[in-house]
Amino acid sequence: MATFMEKDVLLELVSGTLAYIRSETTQQAECDRVQLKDIRENIWITSCEELDYQKLVTDIKNIRIKYEDSNAK
């Protein structure tokens, strides 16, 4: 369950992660971008009460972590 504000935070987190990995050119990065876009779409169409905030935060952060070393250059 998420609040309206948490839903907004999730959308910001997805957008930030998409921006963070935008310059990656690997096949894995493309798959992750598609997954993030699917997550974003799901957040948009799902009511706040039906969102699992902690799971979504974890899923999004796990994608971002994959690219932190390559973006630190």
Sequence and secondary structure as in RCSB ss.txt:
>XXXX:A:sequence
MATFMEKDVLLELVSGTLAYIRSETTQQAECDRVQLKDIRENIWITSCEELDYQKLVTDIKNIRIKYEDSNAK
>XXXX:A:secstr
   HHHHHHHHHHHHHHHHHTTT  SHHHHHHHHHHHHHHHHHHHS GGG  HHHHHHHHHHHHHTTHHHHT 
